[in-house]
Amino acid sequence: MRLFGTIASILILPITISLTGCGSSASSPAPAQTPSTANEWTWESGSNKAAATGVYGTLGTAATNNVPGARYTAVSWTDSSGNLWLFGGEGFDSTGTEGGLNDLWEFSTTAKTWAWASGSNTGYAVGVYGSLGVAAASNVPGARSSAVSWTDSSGNLWLFGGLGVDSIGTQGWLNDLWELSAATKEWTWVGGATSLGSNIGVSGVYGTLGVAAASNVPGGRISAVSWTDSSGNLWLFGGEGVDSTGTPGLLNDLWEFSTTAKTWTWVSGSNTGYAVGVYGSLGVAATSNVPRARASASSWTDSSGNLWLFGGNGFNPTGMTVELNDLWEFSPATKEWTWVSGANSVGSSGGIPGVYGTIDVAAAGNVPGSRNSAVSWIDSSGNLWLFGGSGFDSTGTQGGLYDLWKYSPATKEWTWVSGANKVGTSGGVSGVYGTLGVAAAGNVPGGRSSAVSWTDSSGNLWLFGGSGFDSTGTDGDLNDLWKYQP
């Protein structure tokens, strides 16, 4: 599968989006112990086969046969009513053609129906920016993948950057910021550039560390991570993008955006690429601590408003591409990072094997293996959840993972909850779908990366699509929607 047409050929570091080492079929699940809890997956919507075409129906009208096409590297939001929102990514449009998308979808968790809400039903749509700061029914972001998203305290949806199409049809790393009103369903272009010019992306304007300014703006980037803090401010970290000098590379800059003042603040990290990071002492916060530069990591916001970061694609001191399994916590109150778990170096191995322990048993020695492009959730008890990605299993074999993990910030321990601890010999594991709409202990999504996730108002965890293995063991773009009840 390709990354948004031919633009992938200009990427400086090969970020792993499709599953590393995957062939055309997947192995049977490795033997695993039976969970002692009643936690179960339910296949709720979409196809159990890869490469499904989107069924759009009528714009703005929900219908039982509507469904987004198969895709990966999309973005997601949950609104104040608990409905799930999906935007863009790289995938299949209404004609069955694969490409960059800018379609916006809403899924009702009560009616179990999709509604096509905005954007085009065909690929590579150009962005319509309108006037800065002015909402309009005709405004719409251009097609893109590997962007980031937020939901603010008012339930509005926010979108930043990604690999996409600007206002004149040029493809590259975007740094435009958009807001979608939950009330009016209209887009507003809030900041960033409308066009890329002749470069791969727009350079970042960092200003002074810790000082907000109207001229500050992160550079164009892909595969960053995002959080919303307890005050409703938006946070952005890292990714692969353009630094303050206009140089492309991996980033470790941390930014805060005030939704009231509409200004960016560079808070932490370097304004140039490939920063090595400072880990400090395990479990000890310090002003000098900062994660190394990376892309395709996973993130959470806990019940105290602290920000959490796990893994992703990075590099070692020799410049080798590696996958990480370090877990970090950032306090917006103290502006300090704490290295919490995982390895602070992977040497020349490319990644760290997972230490799974016993299924459903938390232990201080447990830790997920290095991985990128996993999905994450926060549950109603404040626990962090992690699923799949492209990375390393318990044997050090690299492939498409479908293991589910829970981390307790209170006990500082990981628990392997479900899924196999091995990827088998074919690079990934097939999904076990069961019956549509029926939870079962044997159900499990197939190994995958670059899916999207939500947590609904009842605390259920939701998973959609990605690049991975369907029910037949075929590796491709997926559009299956799953619910997990913790």
MOUR-V231889 format. One record per pair of residues at least 6 apart in sequence whose C-alpha atoms are under 6 Angstrom apart, sorted by sequence separation. I is the first residue (numbers start at 1). GAP is how many residues later the second one is. D is the distance in whole Angstrom. If there is no record, write none. Layout:
# MOUR-V231889
I:GAP:D
I:GAP:D
This chain:
# MOUR-V231889
78:6:5
92:6:4
107:6:6
151:6:5
165:6:5
180:6:6
228:6:5
242:6:4
257:6:6
301:6:5
315:6:5
330:6:6
378:6:5
392:6:4
407:6:6
455:6:5
469:6:5
91:7:5
107:7:4
150:7:6
164:7:5
180:7:4
241:7:5
257:7:4
300:7:6
314:7:6
315:7:5
330:7:4
391:7:5
407:7:4
454:7:6
468:7:5
77:8:5
91:8:5
106:8:6
150:8:5
164:8:6
179:8:6
227:8:5
241:8:6
256:8:6
300:8:5
314:8:5
329:8:6
377:8:5
391:8:6
406:8:6
454:8:5
468:8:5
57:9:6
76:9:5
90:9:5
106:9:5
130:9:6
149:9:5
163:9:5
179:9:5
207:9:6
226:9:5
240:9:5
256:9:5
280:9:6
299:9:5
313:9:6
314:9:6
329:9:5
357:9:6
376:9:5
390:9:6
406:9:5
434:9:6
453:9:5
467:9:6
56:10:6
76:10:5
90:10:5
105:10:6
129:10:6
149:10:5
163:10:5
178:10:6
206:10:5
226:10:5
240:10:4
255:10:6
279:10:5
299:10:5
313:10:5
328:10:6
356:10:6
376:10:5
390:10:5
405:10:6
433:10:5
453:10:5
467:10:5
55:11:5
75:11:6
105:11:5
128:11:5
148:11:6
162:11:6
178:11:5
205:11:5
225:11:6
239:11:6
240:11:6
255:11:5
278:11:5
298:11:6
312:11:6
328:11:5
355:11:5
375:11:6
390:11:6
405:11:5
432:11:5
452:11:6
466:11:6
55:12:5
75:12:5
89:12:6
105:12:5
128:12:5
148:12:5
162:12:5
178:12:5
205:12:5
225:12:5
239:12:6
255:12:5
278:12:5
298:12:5
312:12:5
328:12:5
355:12:5
375:12:5
389:12:5
405:12:5
432:12:5
452:12:5
466:12:5
54:13:6
74:13:6
88:13:4
104:13:5
127:13:6
147:13:6
161:13:4
177:13:5
204:13:6
224:13:6
238:13:4
254:13:5
277:13:5
297:13:6
311:13:4
327:13:5
354:13:6
374:13:6
388:13:4
404:13:5
431:13:6
451:13:6
465:13:4
54:14:5
74:14:5
88:14:4
104:14:5
127:14:5
147:14:5
161:14:4
177:14:5
204:14:5
224:14:5
238:14:4
254:14:5
277:14:5
297:14:5
311:14:4
327:14:5
354:14:5
374:14:5
388:14:4
404:14:5
431:14:5
451:14:5
465:14:4
54:15:3
74:15:4
88:15:5
103:15:6
104:15:6
127:15:3
147:15:4
161:15:5
176:15:6
177:15:6
204:15:4
224:15:4
238:15:5
253:15:6
277:15:4
297:15:4
311:15:5
326:15:6
327:15:6
354:15:3
374:15:4
388:15:5
403:15:6
431:15:3
451:15:4
465:15:5
53:16:5
73:16:5
87:16:6
103:16:4
126:16:5
146:16:5
160:16:6
176:16:4
203:16:5
223:16:5
237:16:6
253:16:4
276:16:5
296:16:5
310:16:6
326:16:4
353:16:5
373:16:5
387:16:6
403:16:4
430:16:5
450:16:5
464:16:6
52:17:6
72:17:6
87:17:5
102:17:5
103:17:5
125:17:6
145:17:5
160:17:5
175:17:5
176:17:6
202:17:5
222:17:6
237:17:5
252:17:5
253:17:5
275:17:6
295:17:6
310:17:5
325:17:5
326:17:5
352:17:5
372:17:6
387:17:5
402:17:6
403:17:6
429:17:6
449:17:6
464:17:4
52:18:5
72:18:5
86:18:6
125:18:5
144:18:6
145:18:5
159:18:6
202:18:5
222:18:5
236:18:6
275:18:5
295:18:5
309:18:6
352:18:5
371:18:6
372:18:5
386:18:6
429:18:5
449:18:5
463:18:6
51:19:6
71:19:5
86:19:5
124:19:5
144:19:5
159:19:5
201:19:5
221:19:5
236:19:5
274:19:5
294:19:5
309:19:5
351:19:5
371:19:5
386:19:5
428:19:5
448:19:5
463:19:5
71:20:4
85:20:6
144:20:4
158:20:6
221:20:4
235:20:6
294:20:4
308:20:6
371:20:4
385:20:6
448:20:4
462:20:6
70:21:5
85:21:5
143:21:5
158:21:5
220:21:6
235:21:5
308:21:5
370:21:6
385:21:4
447:21:6
462:21:5
70:22:6
84:22:6
101:22:5
143:22:6
157:22:6
220:22:6
234:22:6
251:22:5
307:22:6
370:22:6
384:22:6
447:22:6
461:22:6
69:23:5
84:23:5
100:23:5
142:23:5
157:23:5
219:23:5
234:23:5
250:23:5
307:23:5
369:23:5
384:23:5
446:23:5
461:23:5
69:24:6
83:24:6
99:24:5
100:24:5
156:24:6
233:24:6
249:24:5
250:24:5
306:24:6
369:24:6
383:24:6
460:24:6
83:25:5
156:25:5
233:25:5
306:25:5
383:25:5
460:25:5
83:26:6
156:26:5
94:27:6
167:27:6
173:27:6
244:27:6
394:27:6
400:27:6
93:28:6
166:28:6
167:28:6
172:28:5
173:28:5
243:28:6
322:28:4
323:28:5
393:28:6
399:28:4
400:28:5
93:29:5
166:29:5
172:29:6
243:29:5
322:29:6
393:29:5
399:29:6
53:39:5
54:39:5
55:39:6
126:39:6
127:39:6
203:39:5
204:39:5
205:39:6
353:39:5
354:39:5
355:39:6
430:39:5
431:39:5
54:40:5
102:40:6
127:40:5
203:40:6
204:40:5
353:40:5
354:40:5
430:40:6
431:40:5
53:41:6
102:41:4
126:41:6
203:41:6
252:41:4
353:41:5
430:41:5
101:42:4
251:42:5
53:43:5
100:43:5
101:43:6
126:43:5
203:43:5
250:43:5
353:43:4
430:43:5
100:44:6
175:44:6
250:44:6
325:44:6
175:45:4
325:45:4
402:45:4
174:46:4
324:46:5
401:46:5
67:47:6
173:47:5
290:47:6
323:47:5
367:47:6
400:47:5
66:48:6
139:48:6
173:48:5
216:48:6
289:48:6
323:48:5
366:48:6
400:48:5
64:49:5
137:49:5
214:49:5
287:49:5
364:49:5
63:50:6
136:50:6
213:50:6
286:50:6
363:50:6
62:51:6
135:51:6
285:51:6
362:51:6
62:52:5
135:52:6
212:52:6
285:52:6
362:52:6
62:53:4
135:53:4
212:53:4
285:53:4
362:53:4
61:54:5
134:54:6
211:54:6
284:54:6
361:54:6
60:55:6
89:55:6
90:55:6
133:55:6
210:55:6
239:55:6
240:55:6
283:55:6
360:55:6
60:56:6
88:56:6
89:56:4
133:56:6
210:56:6
239:56:4
283:56:6
360:56:6
59:57:5
60:57:5
132:57:5
133:57:5
209:57:5
210:57:5
282:57:5
283:57:5
359:57:5
360:57:5
59:58:6
132:58:6
209:58:6
282:58:6
359:58:6
162:59:6
163:59:6
312:59:6
313:59:6
389:59:6
390:59:6
56:60:6
129:60:6
162:60:4
206:60:6
279:60:6
311:60:6
312:60:4
356:60:6
389:60:4
74:71:6
224:71:6
73:72:5
223:72:5
73:73:5
223:73:5
80:75:5
147:75:6
230:75:5
297:75:6
374:75:6
79:76:5
146:76:5
229:76:5
296:76:5
373:76:5
146:77:5
296:77:5
373:77:5
153:79:5
303:79:5
380:79:5
152:80:5
302:80:6
379:80:6
4:95:6
4:96:5
19:371:5
82:374:5
82:375:5
73:377:5
21:378:6
72:378:5
20:379:5
72:379:6
19:381:5
32:388:6
30:390:6
43:390:6
44:392:6
43:393:5
44:393:5
43:394:6
72:394:4
42:395:6
71:395:6
72:395:6
42:396:6
27:397:6
42:397:4
41:398:6
27:399:5
40:399:6
26:400:5
29:400:6
40:400:6
40:401:5
26:402:5
27:402:5
41:402:6
23:403:6
26:403:5
41:403:6
26:404:6
22:405:4
21:406:5
71:406:5
70:407:5
71:407:6
70:408:4
70:409:4
69:410:6
50:420:6
49:421:5
48:422:6
48:423:6
50:426:5
51:426:5
50:427:5
50:428:5
46:433:5
47:433:5
46:434:4
45:435:6
46:435:6
45:436:5
44:437:5
44:438:5
43:439:5
42:440:6
42:441:5
41:442:6
41:443:5
40:444:6
39:446:6
26:447:4
39:447:5
25:448:4
18:449:6
25:449:5
24:450:6
24:451:6
